[in-house]
Amino acid sequence: MLRKTVVVMSLLLGACSSLDSESDFSQSVESVSHKGDKITVVGKKYSPEIDSSNGGDILKSNALVVLQASRNPEEKSVTGYMNMEVSYFKSYTEFEKASYQGKLFDLTELKPSTSVCTEHCTATQYISFPIDQSVLNSANGGNFKFDLVTNSDYKVTFIIANGYIKSLSDELANQRGQTNAVATTAAIAAAPVIATSAGEPEIESGAKSVQMIQYWYDKAPAAEREEFVDWAYQYRKTGSDVATFKSQPAQMMQYWYNEASLEERQKALSWLISR
């Protein structure tokens, strides 16, 4: 709860203008933090579009998305939440729930609502609701639409551009990749130098990449050994940095295969096929 409160205060007090559907989404990230085994990406303020058919009473709204994921590459799930400030004419009861993709969530109050009365009375709510992997998946195909709902079932539809959410998701994936690269580098530094065993194809001195592929091959799960041979043949000329394997031994084989020269890849592939 404290983390959400800190984030919403930056939403409410920040002086910078909000992003919207016409913005450059390459600059959507406000901050990135690494704490414990979690990586957190906080987006900049965003002004959602409001469905004109049912949002006539909305005066202003700002939102920001916060995404979190584990540093562990084997834990694929991403969680997060949407923080919002919503101002409207005080003509109906407060919003109590959020709804998207057929799912309904209770709203969390980040701080007490406020109201102002001059010629007209207006109210402002400061709220949060969870978002899950399905929101990130939908960002690849279209904008994110969600409803805020009152206890009388009156609802208002808000729309956030897919580019905004995708930018945050991409940054989270990038941060996880950098974290895994640090772990990979540490594993490389700790790995022993492998001597060629009798009966194996001879490896010329200095071909460390081939030696390391042999070393990690023996430690990889049997299923991923077979997958790696197919992958190595497919990328025998160019290599590929796209994360493909789950286990650390297979990831290490991929790393050293990409580090190898074309000649070293040919030697490594010959050795792999002979297995």
Secondary structure in CASP SS format (residue, H / E / C, confidence):
PFRMAT SS
TARGET T0000
AUTHOR 0000-0000-0000
METHOD secondary structure of the structure
MODEL  1
M C 1.00
L H 1.00
R H 1.00
K H 1.00
T H 1.00
V H 1.00
V H 1.00
V H 1.00
M H 1.00
S H 1.00
L H 1.00
L H 1.00
L H 1.00
G C 1.00
A C 1.00
C C 1.00
S C 1.00
S C 1.00
L E 1.00
D C 1.00
S C 1.00
E C 1.00
S C 1.00
D C 1.00
F H 1.00
S H 1.00
Q H 1.00
S C 1.00
V E 1.00
E E 1.00
S E 1.00
V E 1.00
S E 1.00
H E 1.00
K E 1.00
G C 1.00
D C 1.00
K E 1.00
I E 1.00
T E 1.00
V E 1.00
V E 1.00
G E 1.00
K C 1.00
K C 1.00
Y E 1.00
S C 1.00
P C 1.00
E E 1.00
I E 1.00
D C 1.00
S C 1.00
S C 1.00
N C 1.00
G C 1.00
G C 1.00
D C 1.00
I E 1.00
L E 1.00
K E 1.00
S E 1.00
N E 1.00
A E 1.00
L E 1.00
V E 1.00
V E 1.00
L E 1.00
Q E 1.00
A E 1.00
S E 1.00
R C 1.00
N C 1.00
P C 1.00
E C 1.00
E C 1.00
K C 1.00
S C 1.00
V E 1.00
T E 1.00
G E 1.00
Y E 1.00
M E 1.00
N E 1.00
M E 1.00
E E 1.00
V E 1.00
S E 1.00
Y E 1.00
F E 1.00
K C 1.00
S C 1.00
Y C 1.00
T C 1.00
E C 1.00
F E 1.00
E E 1.00
K E 1.00
A E 1.00
S E 1.00
Y E 1.00
Q C 1.00
G C 1.00
K E 1.00
L E 1.00
F E 1.00
D E 1.00
L C 1.00
T E 1.00
E E 1.00
L E 1.00
K E 1.00
P E 1.00
S E 1.00
T E 1.00
S E 1.00
V E 1.00
C E 1.00
T C 1.00
E C 1.00
H C 1.00
C E 1.00
T E 1.00
A E 1.00
T E 1.00
Q E 1.00
Y E 1.00
I E 1.00
S E 1.00
F E 1.00
P E 1.00
I E 1.00
D C 1.00
Q H 1.00
S H 1.00
V H 1.00
L H 1.00
N H 1.00
S H 1.00
A C 1.00
N C 1.00
G C 1.00
G C 1.00
N C 1.00
F E 1.00
K E 1.00
F E 1.00
D E 1.00
L E 1.00
V E 1.00
T E 1.00
N C 1.00
S C 1.00
D C 1.00
Y C 1.00
K E 1.00
V E 1.00
T E 1.00
F E 1.00
I E 1.00
I E 1.00
A C 1.00
N H 1.00
G H 1.00
Y H 1.00
I H 1.00
K H 1.00
S H 1.00
L H 1.00
S H 1.00
D H 1.00
E H 1.00
L H 1.00
A H 1.00
N H 1.00
Q H 1.00
R H 1.00
G H 1.00
Q H 1.00
T H 1.00
N H 1.00
A H 1.00
V H 1.00
A H 1.00
T H 1.00
T H 1.00
A H 1.00
A H 1.00
I H 1.00
A H 1.00
A H 1.00
A C 1.00
P C 1.00
V C 1.00
I C 1.00
A C 1.00
T C 1.00
S C 1.00
A C 1.00
G C 1.00
E C 1.00
P C 1.00
E C 1.00
I C 1.00
E C 1.00
S C 1.00
G C 1.00
A C 1.00
K H 1.00
S H 1.00
V H 1.00
Q H 1.00
M H 1.00
I H 1.00
Q H 1.00
Y H 1.00
W H 1.00
Y H 1.00
D H 1.00
K H 1.00
A C 1.00
P C 1.00
A H 1.00
A H 1.00
E H 1.00
R H 1.00
E H 1.00
E H 1.00
F H 1.00
V H 1.00
D H 1.00
W H 1.00
A H 1.00
Y H 1.00
Q H 1.00
Y C 1.00
R C 1.00
K C 1.00
T C 1.00
G C 1.00
S C 1.00
D C 1.00
V C 1.00
A C 1.00
T C 1.00
F C 1.00
K C 1.00
S C 1.00
Q H 1.00
P H 1.00
A H 1.00
Q H 1.00
M H 1.00
M H 1.00
Q H 1.00
Y H 1.00
W H 1.00
Y H 1.00
N H 1.00
E H 1.00
A C 1.00
S C 1.00
L H 1.00
E H 1.00
E H 1.00
R H 1.00
Q H 1.00
K H 1.00
A H 1.00
L H 1.00
S H 1.00
W H 1.00
L H 1.00
I H 1.00
S H 1.00
R C 1.00
END
